[in-house]
Amino acid sequence: MKLTTLKTATGTSAARLDGDTYTLLPYADLSILMAAGDWRAAAAAEGGETVAAAEATLTTLLPSPSKVICMGRNYAEHVAEFGHEMPEAPVMFAKFADSLTGPYDDLPMPAESEQLDWEVELALVIGKEGRRIPKEQAHEYIAGYTVSNDVSVRDFQRRSKEWLAGKAWTSLTPIGPWLVTEDELPRYAEGLEVLTLVDGVEKQRGNTEQFIFDIPTIIADMSTWTVLRPGDVILTGTPSGVGLGRKPPEFLKPGQTLTTRIERVGELVNKIG
C-alpha cells in the first residue's frame, strides 16, 4: 500500500493511493491512523470517498510523530568527504515534529543563514511499539518507508559539537509523498538508489546497500535507549555529494528547486522560498 495525508475542504485526511485515485480514510492524518491499533487493517478498508490523484494536494505525511531520529555518518563515502574516521557505533541526532513539511511545499530560506544544504535520506516509519528489539526481529516493527531530505543549516550546525541547531529548523525537512508499506519493497529496503538534484543537476547518487549500519542494527540500537512507537520516523543517513563537502562549497539559493528521489519509493520536489 501507499498511504499519505492530503488536504480536504475541511482540513486533512489520511488516504490510500489506489491507482489514479486516493481513497480517504476515517482518520485526520497518517500519524493518527498509525496510532490506531491495527492500522494495516484500517488502511486497507474498502469504501470511503475518493479523490482523483491529479487533483489531490498532499501535505506533511506524518505531522505528529512522537519522535524523529536521524542517522549521521552512515555512508562511507560521506564520512570520507569530510575526513572523519569511520564510526564504531551509530551516530544519531533528533529533529522535532515541527521540522517536517510536505513533499511539494516550499522550503523557507532562513533569514539568518546562506548555508542551506541538501541530504537525501531514506526514512523508515515504525509500525509497532517496541523496546530492546533484537536485530532478527526488526522487520516486524517497520510499517514502511518514505523519502526525506535532511535539509541542513550548516553554519548553525557547526556552532557547537551538537548538531541540533542546524538540523531541526521548522518546516525544512520534507517527507513523503507516501508511506510505502514494507511488503512492497525488498526487506530492509536494500539495494535502492537514492538521488538529489538541484535545478535538475545531479548532486548526490547513492544506494541503500552502502549503509555502514544496516536497518536492523539501527532499530536495535535506538530501541535500546528509547521506546519506538507507531508513526515514529527514522532517517537513515545520506551519501556523499552534499554541498558543504564540495570544493568550493555549494548551498541552496532562493528560487532553486530541490528534487529528492528514491527508487521504488517516491520523489519530493521543493522550491527554496
VMD Tcl script that draws the C-alpha trace (Angstrom):
set ca {
  {0.00 0.00 0.00}
  {0.88 3.64 -0.42}
  {-0.53 5.79 2.38}
  {-0.44 9.55 2.72}
  {-2.01 12.66 4.24}
  {-3.81 15.08 1.95}
  {-5.70 18.31 2.30}
  {-9.50 18.36 2.19}
  {-12.12 21.10 2.18}
  {-12.40 20.79 5.96}
  {-8.80 20.06 6.94}
  {-6.75 16.94 6.24}
  {-7.31 13.22 5.87}
  {-5.27 10.05 5.78}
  {-5.62 8.39 2.39}
  {-4.61 5.31 0.40}
  {-3.45 5.53 -3.18}
  {-5.47 3.19 -5.40}
  {-4.25 3.54 -8.96}
  {-5.09 7.07 -10.07}
  {-7.32 7.90 -7.10}
  {-6.94 8.40 -3.37}
  {-9.40 6.71 -1.03}
  {-9.97 8.82 2.07}
  {-9.67 7.00 5.38}
  {-11.58 7.98 8.55}
  {-8.53 9.50 10.25}
  {-7.41 13.12 10.17}
  {-3.85 12.23 9.14}
  {-1.43 9.36 8.85}
  {0.01 9.91 12.35}
  {-3.44 9.36 13.85}
  {-4.02 6.30 11.67}
  {-0.67 4.80 12.71}
  {-1.63 5.14 16.38}
  {-5.00 3.42 15.85}
  {-4.24 -0.16 16.87}
  {-4.44 -2.39 13.79}
  {-3.52 0.37 11.35}
  {-2.88 -2.06 8.49}
  {-6.47 -3.33 8.52}
  {-7.81 0.21 8.89}
  {-5.71 1.39 5.96}
  {-6.89 -1.46 3.73}
  {-10.61 -0.97 4.45}
  {-12.85 -0.70 1.41}
  {-15.19 2.19 0.73}
  {-14.67 5.82 1.54}
  {-14.74 8.97 -0.52}
  {-12.31 9.12 -3.42}
  {-10.27 11.97 -4.86}
  {-8.52 11.94 -8.23}
  {-4.78 11.78 -7.65}
  {-4.23 14.59 -10.14}
  {-6.48 16.86 -8.08}
  {-5.15 15.96 -4.61}
  {-2.92 18.23 -2.55}
  {-0.55 16.29 -0.32}
  {0.65 17.74 2.94}
  {3.05 16.67 5.70}
  {2.98 12.87 5.66}
  {3.28 12.32 9.41}
  {2.54 15.60 11.20}
  {2.84 14.37 14.78}
  {5.37 11.57 15.30}
  {6.41 11.05 18.91}
  {9.99 11.29 17.73}
  {12.13 11.91 14.66}
  {15.57 10.32 14.99}
  {18.28 10.69 12.35}
  {21.43 8.81 11.47}
  {24.60 10.74 10.76}
  {27.70 9.35 9.03}
  {26.04 6.20 7.72}
  {27.61 6.10 4.24}
  {31.38 5.52 4.00}
  {31.88 7.99 1.14}
  {30.02 10.70 3.09}
  {32.29 10.06 6.07}
  {35.32 10.28 3.78}
  {34.31 13.55 2.10}
  {34.72 15.28 5.48}
  {37.81 13.35 6.56}
  {36.13 11.75 9.56}
  {37.03 8.37 11.00}
  {34.59 5.54 10.41}
  {32.10 5.44 13.29}
  {32.29 2.48 15.66}
  {28.68 2.95 16.76}
  {25.65 4.64 15.17}
  {25.82 8.45 15.20}
  {22.38 9.88 15.97}
  {20.60 13.18 16.44}
  {16.99 14.31 16.65}
  {14.53 16.62 14.98}
  {11.08 17.77 16.07}
  {7.68 17.14 14.51}
  {7.66 20.82 13.51}
  {10.79 20.19 11.43}
  {8.77 18.13 8.94}
  {6.99 19.57 5.92}
  {5.16 18.35 2.83}
  {6.57 16.64 -0.26}
  {5.91 19.61 -2.55}
  {5.96 22.50 -0.08}
  {8.29 25.47 -0.45}
  {11.23 25.40 1.94}
  {11.70 28.76 3.68}
  {15.21 30.15 3.22}
  {16.41 31.17 6.70}
  {16.95 34.91 7.00}
  {19.85 34.17 9.33}
  {21.88 31.94 7.01}
  {23.08 31.44 3.45}
  {24.30 27.89 4.07}
  {21.27 25.73 3.29}
  {22.38 22.25 2.24}
  {20.79 19.06 0.88}
  {20.89 15.48 2.20}
  {18.74 12.82 0.52}
  {17.70 10.16 3.04}
  {15.57 7.05 3.09}
  {13.23 7.33 6.08}
  {11.67 4.34 7.76}
  {8.45 4.54 9.75}
  {7.82 2.42 12.82}
  {4.62 0.36 12.78}
  {4.67 -1.39 16.15}
  {5.73 -0.31 19.63}
  {8.94 -1.85 20.81}
  {11.86 -1.60 23.19}
  {15.14 -3.54 23.09}
  {14.24 -5.04 19.74}
  {16.53 -7.90 18.59}
  {18.06 -7.41 15.15}
  {16.47 -10.58 13.83}
  {13.00 -9.23 14.71}
  {13.50 -5.69 13.41}
  {11.36 -6.20 10.29}
  {8.32 -6.87 12.49}
  {8.43 -3.27 13.73}
  {8.64 -1.49 10.36}
  {5.49 -0.03 8.82}
  {7.25 1.06 5.67}
  {9.48 3.63 4.04}
  {9.32 7.13 2.63}
  {11.56 9.80 1.10}
  {13.09 12.61 3.11}
  {15.70 15.32 2.75}
  {17.63 16.29 5.87}
  {17.96 19.91 4.74}
  {20.63 21.41 6.99}
  {21.61 24.94 8.01}
  {25.35 24.37 8.06}
  {26.64 27.42 9.92}
  {24.16 26.78 12.74}
  {25.04 23.09 12.72}
  {28.73 23.89 13.17}
  {28.31 26.36 16.03}
  {28.94 23.57 18.52}
  {29.53 19.83 18.68}
  {25.77 19.33 18.97}
  {24.04 19.45 15.56}
  {20.51 20.29 16.72}
  {20.56 23.99 15.83}
  {21.35 23.21 12.20}
  {19.13 20.18 11.80}
  {15.79 20.90 13.47}
  {14.67 24.10 11.74}
  {10.91 24.43 11.42}
  {9.48 23.21 8.08}
  {12.86 22.42 6.49}
  {12.66 18.61 6.36}
  {10.39 17.50 3.50}
  {8.98 13.99 3.77}
  {6.68 11.88 1.60}
  {4.95 11.71 -0.74}
  {3.76 8.36 0.62}
  {4.48 5.73 3.17}
  {5.22 2.65 1.05}
  {4.46 -0.36 3.22}
  {7.38 -2.67 3.84}
  {5.79 -5.61 1.99}
  {6.14 -3.71 -1.32}
  {9.93 -3.32 -1.06}
  {12.94 -5.57 -0.50}
  {13.40 -6.48 3.14}
  {15.04 -3.55 4.91}
  {14.80 -1.57 1.64}
  {18.12 -2.97 0.47}
  {19.53 -2.01 -2.91}
  {17.51 1.16 -3.55}
  {19.07 4.09 -5.40}
  {18.87 7.49 -3.70}
  {19.31 10.73 -5.60}
  {19.40 14.52 -5.12}
  {19.08 17.07 -7.92}
  {19.21 20.86 -7.72}
  {17.55 22.59 -10.68}
  {17.78 19.26 -12.49}
  {21.53 18.84 -11.92}
  {22.54 15.68 -10.09}
  {24.27 16.35 -6.76}
  {24.02 13.04 -4.90}
  {23.68 9.44 -6.01}
  {23.97 6.52 -3.64}
  {22.41 3.19 -2.76}
  {20.99 1.85 0.48}
  {23.28 -1.16 0.18}
  {26.09 1.25 1.12}
  {24.87 1.76 4.70}
  {27.57 1.41 7.34}
  {24.92 0.41 9.88}
  {22.05 -1.53 8.35}
  {18.43 -1.05 9.35}
  {18.27 -3.96 11.83}
  {21.30 -2.50 13.61}
  {19.74 0.97 13.66}
  {16.45 -0.27 15.11}
  {18.16 -2.50 17.68}
  {20.46 0.29 18.82}
  {17.80 3.01 19.03}
  {15.34 0.78 20.83}
  {17.96 0.05 23.49}
  {17.66 3.57 24.87}
  {14.18 4.69 23.79}
  {10.81 3.13 23.09}
  {9.86 3.20 19.41}
  {6.19 3.91 18.72}
  {3.97 3.59 15.64}
  {4.47 6.60 13.39}
  {7.97 7.40 14.62}
  {10.28 8.47 11.81}
  {13.91 7.36 11.43}
  {16.15 8.96 8.79}
  {18.90 6.54 7.77}
  {21.72 8.82 6.60}
  {22.91 10.46 3.40}
  {25.52 9.55 0.76}
  {28.36 11.77 -0.41}
  {27.80 14.83 -2.56}
  {26.40 17.30 -0.04}
  {27.04 20.96 -0.72}
  {29.35 21.53 2.24}
  {31.64 18.73 1.08}
  {32.19 20.26 -2.36}
  {35.17 22.39 -3.35}
  {34.21 25.16 -3.24}
  {31.13 24.56 -1.07}
  {27.72 24.93 -2.72}
  {24.50 25.92 -0.99}
  {20.85 26.24 -1.97}
  {19.58 29.64 -3.08}
  {16.09 31.16 -3.18}
  {14.22 30.13 -6.31}
  {16.08 26.86 -6.81}
  {14.24 23.54 -6.98}
  {15.37 20.64 -4.82}
  {14.39 17.18 -6.08}
  {14.82 14.17 -3.81}
  {14.23 10.73 -5.30}
  {14.40 7.17 -4.00}
  {13.91 4.20 -6.27}
  {10.52 2.46 -5.83}
  {9.57 4.83 -3.01}
  {8.88 8.25 -4.50}
  {10.05 11.78 -5.19}
  {9.95 15.12 -3.40}
  {10.03 18.42 -5.28}
  {10.56 21.50 -3.13}
  {11.29 25.06 -4.17}
  {13.53 27.17 -1.96}
  {11.43 30.15 -0.84}
}
mol new
graphics top color blue
foreach p $ca { graphics top sphere $p radius 0.5 }
foreach p [lrange $ca 0 end-1] q [lrange $ca 1 end] { graphics top cylinder $p $q radius 0.2 }
display resetview
